[in-house]
Amino acid sequence: MNAITDLRANAGEQERLRIRSAGFTGPTAGLAPGNVQANMVILPRDLANDFLRFAQANPKPCPVLAVTEPGDPRFPTLGANLDVRTDIPRYRVWRHGELVSEPTDVLDVWRDDLVSFAIGCSFSFEEALVEDGIEVRHIACGTNVPMYRTNIPCTPAGVFNGPLVVSMRPLKPRDAIRAVQITSRFPSVHGAPVHLGLPQSIGIADIGKPDYGDAVPIGPDELPVFWACGVTPQAVIAQVKPEFCITHAPGCMLITDLRNTSLSAL
Protein backbone atom coordinates (compact mmCIF):
# COMPACT_ATOMS: atom_id res chain seq x y z
CA MET A 1 0.00 0.00 0.00
CA ASN A 2 1.56 3.33 -1.03
CA ALA A 3 1.43 6.48 1.09
CA ILE A 4 -1.56 8.01 -0.73
CA THR A 5 -3.61 4.80 -0.59
CA ASP A 6 -2.69 4.34 3.07
CA LEU A 7 -3.80 7.91 3.86
CA ARG A 8 -7.14 7.34 2.15
CA ALA A 9 -7.72 4.06 3.96
CA ASN A 10 -6.89 5.81 7.23
CA ALA A 11 -9.59 8.38 6.45
CA GLY A 12 -12.13 5.59 6.84
CA GLU A 13 -10.65 4.57 10.19
CA GLN A 14 -10.58 8.18 11.37
CA GLU A 15 -14.26 8.61 10.56
CA ARG A 16 -15.12 5.33 12.31
CA LEU A 17 -13.26 6.46 15.42
CA ARG A 18 -15.14 9.77 15.34
CA ILE A 19 -18.43 7.90 15.01
CA ARG A 20 -17.40 5.41 17.72
CA SER A 21 -16.92 8.29 20.16
CA ALA A 22 -20.38 9.68 19.22
CA GLY A 23 -18.64 12.62 17.58
CA PHE A 24 -20.84 12.20 14.50
CA THR A 25 -24.39 10.81 14.37
CA GLY A 26 -25.76 11.90 10.99
CA PRO A 27 -25.86 10.69 7.37
CA THR A 28 -22.45 9.63 6.05
CA ALA A 29 -22.72 10.78 2.41
CA GLY A 30 -19.53 12.65 1.56
CA LEU A 31 -17.48 11.35 4.51
CA ALA A 32 -14.09 9.74 3.75
CA PRO A 33 -14.35 10.44 -0.01
CA GLY A 34 -13.34 7.44 -2.09
CA ASN A 35 -13.97 4.89 0.65
CA VAL A 36 -16.66 2.23 0.28
CA GLN A 37 -19.65 2.61 2.58
CA ALA A 38 -21.97 -0.25 3.48
CA ASN A 39 -25.55 -0.86 4.53
CA MET A 40 -25.92 -3.20 7.49
CA VAL A 41 -28.25 -6.06 8.41
CA ILE A 42 -27.61 -8.00 11.64
CA LEU A 43 -29.72 -11.09 12.32
CA PRO A 44 -29.76 -14.10 14.65
CA ARG A 45 -27.84 -17.07 13.26
CA ASP A 46 -31.00 -19.14 12.69
CA LEU A 47 -32.14 -16.55 10.09
CA ALA A 48 -28.75 -15.89 8.52
CA ASN A 49 -28.86 -18.61 5.86
CA ASP A 50 -32.32 -17.55 4.71
CA PHE A 51 -31.18 -13.92 4.48
CA LEU A 52 -28.06 -14.87 2.55
CA ARG A 53 -30.22 -16.75 0.04
CA PHE A 54 -32.56 -13.73 -0.13
CA ALA A 55 -29.61 -11.45 -0.87
CA GLN A 56 -28.29 -13.83 -3.53
CA ALA A 57 -31.75 -13.90 -5.14
CA ASN A 58 -31.94 -10.07 -5.08
CA PRO A 59 -28.44 -8.82 -5.95
CA LYS A 60 -29.57 -5.35 -7.10
CA PRO A 61 -30.83 -4.17 -3.68
CA CYS A 62 -28.73 -6.57 -1.57
CA PRO A 63 -25.19 -6.94 -3.00
CA VAL A 64 -23.30 -8.62 -0.16
CA LEU A 65 -19.78 -7.29 0.45
CA ALA A 66 -18.94 -9.37 3.54
CA VAL A 67 -20.48 -11.57 6.26
CA THR A 68 -19.24 -12.08 9.83
CA GLU A 69 -18.99 -15.21 11.91
CA PRO A 70 -21.74 -15.49 14.58
CA GLY A 71 -21.11 -13.11 17.47
CA ASP A 72 -18.04 -11.55 15.82
CA PRO A 73 -18.38 -7.74 15.46
CA ARG A 74 -15.43 -7.49 13.08
CA PHE A 75 -15.20 -7.37 9.27
CA PRO A 76 -11.48 -8.06 8.67
CA THR A 77 -11.82 -7.69 4.89
CA LEU A 78 -13.42 -4.24 5.27
CA GLY A 79 -11.14 -2.67 7.86
CA ALA A 80 -8.69 -3.69 10.59
CA ASN A 81 -9.95 -1.36 13.33
CA LEU A 82 -13.66 -1.84 12.76
CA ASP A 83 -16.43 -2.74 15.21
CA VAL A 84 -19.92 -3.15 13.80
CA ARG A 85 -21.42 -2.52 17.26
CA THR A 86 -20.10 1.04 17.52
CA ASP A 87 -18.96 2.33 14.13
CA ILE A 88 -22.28 3.28 12.50
CA PRO A 89 -23.58 6.78 13.36
CA ARG A 90 -27.11 5.60 14.10
CA TYR A 91 -28.62 2.11 14.25
CA ARG A 92 -32.14 0.76 14.16
CA VAL A 93 -33.15 -2.00 16.58
CA TRP A 94 -36.18 -4.06 15.52
CA ARG A 95 -38.27 -6.50 17.56
CA HIS A 96 -40.96 -8.53 15.81
CA GLY A 97 -40.83 -6.13 12.87
CA GLU A 98 -41.33 -3.01 15.00
CA LEU A 99 -38.69 -0.31 15.23
CA VAL A 100 -38.02 0.07 18.96
CA SER A 101 -34.95 2.35 19.13
CA GLU A 102 -32.35 4.24 17.12
CA PRO A 103 -29.20 4.17 19.29
CA THR A 104 -25.69 5.35 18.42
CA ASP A 105 -24.25 1.95 19.41
CA VAL A 106 -25.67 -1.53 20.01
CA LEU A 107 -23.32 -2.76 22.72
CA ASP A 108 -26.16 -3.27 25.19
CA VAL A 109 -28.24 -5.45 22.84
CA TRP A 110 -25.39 -7.40 21.22
CA ARG A 111 -25.72 -11.19 21.26
CA ASP A 112 -23.31 -14.05 20.60
CA ASP A 113 -25.59 -15.50 17.90
CA LEU A 114 -25.71 -12.39 15.69
CA VAL A 115 -24.46 -12.52 12.09
CA SER A 116 -23.73 -9.23 10.31
CA PHE A 117 -24.13 -8.60 6.58
CA ALA A 118 -22.39 -5.64 4.92
CA ILE A 119 -24.31 -4.68 1.78
CA GLY A 120 -23.07 -2.40 -0.99
CA CYS A 121 -24.21 1.23 -0.93
CA SER A 122 -24.99 3.67 -3.73
CA PHE A 123 -22.75 6.29 -2.08
CA SER A 124 -19.91 4.46 -3.84
CA PHE A 125 -21.16 5.13 -7.36
CA GLU A 126 -22.13 8.69 -6.46
CA GLU A 127 -18.44 9.56 -6.34
CA ALA A 128 -18.11 8.41 -9.96
CA LEU A 129 -21.15 10.50 -10.97
CA VAL A 130 -19.73 13.63 -9.33
CA GLU A 131 -16.32 13.07 -10.93
CA ASP A 132 -18.08 12.97 -14.31
CA GLY A 133 -19.66 16.37 -13.63
CA ILE A 134 -23.15 15.07 -12.76
CA GLU A 135 -24.80 16.85 -9.84
CA VAL A 136 -26.06 14.53 -7.10
CA ARG A 137 -28.91 16.58 -5.68
CA HIS A 138 -28.99 15.40 -2.06
CA ILE A 139 -25.25 15.99 -1.75
CA ALA A 140 -25.66 19.47 -3.23
CA CYS A 141 -28.51 20.16 -0.78
CA GLY A 142 -26.69 18.67 2.21
CA THR A 143 -29.55 16.26 2.93
CA ASN A 144 -30.16 12.52 3.04
CA VAL A 145 -30.97 10.70 -0.22
CA PRO A 146 -34.74 10.21 -0.79
CA MET A 147 -35.84 6.56 -0.69
CA TYR A 148 -39.21 4.99 -1.53
CA ARG A 149 -40.98 1.66 -1.08
CA THR A 150 -42.24 0.41 -4.44
CA ASN A 151 -44.81 -2.08 -5.71
CA ILE A 152 -41.99 -4.20 -7.18
CA PRO A 153 -41.72 -7.46 -5.21
CA CYS A 154 -38.36 -8.94 -4.31
CA THR A 155 -37.70 -12.59 -5.08
CA PRO A 156 -38.65 -14.54 -1.91
CA ALA A 157 -36.16 -16.83 -0.15
CA GLY A 158 -36.90 -18.76 3.02
CA VAL A 159 -38.90 -16.53 5.36
CA PHE A 160 -37.81 -13.33 3.62
CA ASN A 161 -40.01 -11.49 1.13
CA GLY A 162 -41.20 -7.95 0.62
CA PRO A 163 -41.06 -4.85 -1.59
CA LEU A 164 -38.08 -3.32 -3.36
CA VAL A 165 -36.93 0.03 -1.96
CA VAL A 166 -35.35 2.50 -4.36
CA SER A 167 -33.24 5.63 -3.96
CA MET A 168 -33.87 8.58 -6.28
CA ARG A 169 -31.67 11.19 -7.93
CA PRO A 170 -33.18 13.79 -10.29
CA LEU A 171 -31.20 14.16 -13.52
CA LYS A 172 -31.48 15.88 -16.87
CA PRO A 173 -32.06 13.29 -19.64
CA ARG A 174 -28.50 13.51 -20.98
CA ASP A 175 -27.12 13.05 -17.46
CA ALA A 176 -29.50 10.15 -16.85
CA ILE A 177 -28.12 8.37 -19.91
CA ARG A 178 -24.57 8.93 -18.70
CA ALA A 179 -25.51 7.81 -15.18
CA VAL A 180 -26.76 4.49 -16.55
CA GLN A 181 -23.41 3.98 -18.27
CA ILE A 182 -21.39 4.92 -15.19
CA THR A 183 -23.34 3.00 -12.55
CA SER A 184 -23.46 -0.13 -14.71
CA ARG A 185 -19.76 -0.46 -13.86
CA PHE A 186 -20.61 -0.93 -10.17
CA PRO A 187 -22.77 -4.07 -9.84
CA SER A 188 -21.61 -4.65 -6.25
CA VAL A 189 -23.14 -1.32 -5.19
CA HIS A 190 -26.55 -1.63 -6.91
CA GLY A 191 -25.39 -1.10 -10.51
CA ALA A 192 -27.59 0.58 -13.13
CA PRO A 193 -30.97 2.19 -12.33
CA VAL A 194 -34.06 0.00 -12.13
CA HIS A 195 -36.49 2.71 -13.32
CA LEU A 196 -36.53 6.17 -14.93
CA GLY A 197 -39.42 8.65 -14.71
CA LEU A 198 -43.09 7.82 -14.03
CA PRO A 199 -42.83 7.15 -10.28
CA GLN A 200 -46.53 6.22 -10.11
CA SER A 201 -45.88 3.17 -12.25
CA ILE A 202 -43.72 1.66 -9.49
CA GLY A 203 -46.14 2.55 -6.70
CA ILE A 204 -44.77 5.93 -5.62
CA ALA A 205 -47.84 8.11 -5.13
CA ASP A 206 -46.03 11.32 -4.12
CA ILE A 207 -42.41 11.88 -5.12
CA GLY A 208 -42.29 14.76 -2.63
CA LYS A 209 -42.88 12.41 0.32
CA PRO A 210 -40.14 9.78 0.52
CA ASP A 211 -40.59 6.84 2.88
CA TYR A 212 -37.00 7.28 4.09
CA GLY A 213 -34.54 10.17 3.83
CA ASP A 214 -35.37 13.68 2.64
CA ALA A 215 -37.23 15.12 -0.32
CA VAL A 216 -35.14 17.00 -2.87
CA PRO A 217 -36.21 19.48 -5.57
CA ILE A 218 -36.79 18.13 -9.08
CA GLY A 219 -36.48 20.61 -11.94
CA PRO A 220 -39.06 20.77 -14.77
CA ASP A 221 -36.39 19.53 -17.19
CA GLU A 222 -35.33 16.59 -14.98
CA LEU A 223 -36.32 12.94 -14.64
CA PRO A 224 -36.45 11.09 -11.33
CA VAL A 225 -33.98 8.21 -11.71
CA PHE A 226 -34.37 5.25 -9.35
CA TRP A 227 -31.74 2.77 -8.15
CA ALA A 228 -32.29 -0.37 -6.08
CA CYS A 229 -31.53 0.52 -2.47
CA GLY A 230 -29.88 -1.22 0.49
CA VAL A 231 -32.76 -0.09 2.73
CA THR A 232 -34.83 -2.83 1.07
CA PRO A 233 -34.08 -5.28 3.94
CA GLN A 234 -35.71 -2.83 6.36
CA ALA A 235 -38.98 -2.92 4.40
CA VAL A 236 -38.68 -6.71 4.33
CA ILE A 237 -38.04 -6.85 8.09
CA ALA A 238 -41.13 -4.76 8.75
CA GLN A 239 -43.15 -7.26 6.72
CA VAL A 240 -41.55 -10.53 7.89
CA LYS A 241 -41.29 -9.46 11.58
CA PRO A 242 -38.25 -11.45 12.85
CA GLU A 243 -38.03 -11.57 16.64
CA PHE A 244 -34.86 -9.46 16.64
CA CYS A 245 -32.80 -7.55 14.10
CA ILE A 246 -30.40 -4.61 13.89
CA THR A 247 -29.88 -2.40 10.83
CA HIS A 248 -28.29 0.95 10.07
CA ALA A 249 -30.55 4.00 10.11
CA PRO A 250 -31.17 5.06 6.47
CA GLY A 251 -28.27 7.13 5.21
CA CYS A 252 -26.04 6.26 8.19
CA MET A 253 -23.54 3.78 6.80
CA LEU A 254 -20.52 1.77 7.88
CA ILE A 255 -17.43 3.44 6.39
CA THR A 256 -14.86 0.85 5.34
CA ASP A 257 -11.21 0.97 4.29
CA LEU A 258 -11.99 -0.39 0.82
CA ARG A 259 -11.69 2.02 -2.11
CA ASN A 260 -14.63 2.63 -4.44
CA THR A 261 -12.36 2.04 -7.43
CA SER A 262 -11.85 -1.55 -6.26
CA LEU A 263 -15.56 -2.22 -6.91
CA SER A 264 -15.60 -1.07 -10.52
CA ALA A 265 -16.19 -3.91 -12.98
CA LEU A 266 -14.25 -2.04 -15.69
Secondary structure in CASP SS format (residue, H / E / C, confidence):
PFRMAT SS
TARGET T0000
AUTHOR 0000-0000-0000
METHOD secondary structure of the structure
MODEL  1
M C 1.00
N C 1.00
A H 1.00
I H 1.00
T H 1.00
D H 1.00
L H 1.00
R H 1.00
A H 1.00
N H 1.00
A H 1.00
G H 1.00
E H 1.00
Q H 1.00
E H 1.00
R H 1.00
L H 1.00
R H 1.00
I H 1.00
R H 1.00
S C 1.00
A C 1.00
G C 1.00
F C 1.00
T C 1.00
G C 1.00
P C 1.00
T C 1.00
A C 1.00
G C 1.00
L C 1.00
A C 1.00
P C 1.00
G C 1.00
N E 1.00
V E 1.00
Q E 1.00
A E 1.00
N E 1.00
M E 1.00
V E 1.00
I E 1.00
L E 1.00
P E 1.00
R H 1.00
D H 1.00
L H 1.00
A H 1.00
N H 1.00
D H 1.00
F H 1.00
L H 1.00
R H 1.00
F H 1.00
A H 1.00
Q H 1.00
A H 1.00
N C 1.00
P C 1.00
K C 1.00
P C 1.00
C C 1.00
P C 1.00
V E 1.00
L E 1.00
A E 1.00
V E 1.00
T C 1.00
E C 1.00
P C 1.00
G C 1.00
D C 1.00
P C 1.00
R C 1.00
F C 1.00
P C 1.00
T C 1.00
L C 1.00
G C 1.00
A C 1.00
N C 1.00
L C 1.00
D C 1.00
V C 1.00
R C 1.00
T C 1.00
D C 1.00
I C 1.00
P C 1.00
R C 1.00
Y E 1.00
R E 1.00
V E 1.00
W E 1.00
R E 1.00
H C 1.00
G C 1.00
E E 1.00
L E 1.00
V E 1.00
S E 1.00
E C 1.00
P C 1.00
T C 1.00
D C 1.00
V C 1.00
L H 1.00
D H 1.00
V H 1.00
W C 1.00
R C 1.00
D C 1.00
D C 1.00
L E 1.00
V E 1.00
S E 1.00
F E 1.00
A E 1.00
I E 1.00
G E 1.00
C C 1.00
S C 1.00
F H 1.00
S H 1.00
F H 1.00
E H 1.00
E H 1.00
A H 1.00
L H 1.00
V H 1.00
E H 1.00
D C 1.00
G C 1.00
I C 1.00
E C 1.00
V C 1.00
R H 1.00
H H 1.00
I H 1.00
A H 1.00
C H 1.00
G C 1.00
T C 1.00
N C 1.00
V C 1.00
P C 1.00
M E 1.00
Y E 1.00
R E 1.00
T E 1.00
N E 1.00
I E 1.00
P E 1.00
C C 1.00
T C 1.00
P C 1.00
A E 1.00
G C 1.00
V C 1.00
F E 1.00
N C 1.00
G C 1.00
P E 1.00
L E 1.00
V E 1.00
V E 1.00
S E 1.00
M E 1.00
R E 1.00
P E 1.00
L E 1.00
K C 1.00
P H 1.00
R H 1.00
D H 1.00
A H 1.00
I H 1.00
R H 1.00
A H 1.00
V H 1.00
Q H 1.00
I H 1.00
T H 1.00
S C 1.00
R C 1.00
F C 1.00
P H 1.00
S H 1.00
V H 1.00
H C 1.00
G C 1.00
A C 1.00
P C 1.00
V C 1.00
H E 1.00
L E 1.00
G C 1.00
L C 1.00
P H 1.00
Q H 1.00
S H 1.00
I H 1.00
G C 1.00
I C 1.00
A C 1.00
D C 1.00
I C 1.00
G C 1.00
K C 1.00
P C 1.00
D C 1.00
Y E 1.00
G C 1.00
D C 1.00
A C 1.00
V C 1.00
P C 1.00
I C 1.00
G C 1.00
P C 1.00
D C 1.00
E C 1.00
L E 1.00
P E 1.00
V E 1.00
F E 1.00
W E 1.00
A E 1.00
C C 1.00
G C 1.00
V C 1.00
T H 1.00
P H 1.00
Q H 1.00
A H 1.00
V H 1.00
I H 1.00
A H 1.00
Q H 1.00
V H 1.00
K C 1.00
P C 1.00
E C 1.00
F C 1.00
C E 1.00
I E 1.00
T E 1.00
H E 1.00
A C 1.00
P C 1.00
G C 1.00
C C 1.00
M C 1.00
L E 1.00
I E 1.00
T E 1.00
D E 1.00
L E 1.00
R E 1.00
N H 1.00
T H 1.00
S H 1.00
L H 1.00
S C 1.00
A C 1.00
L C 1.00
END
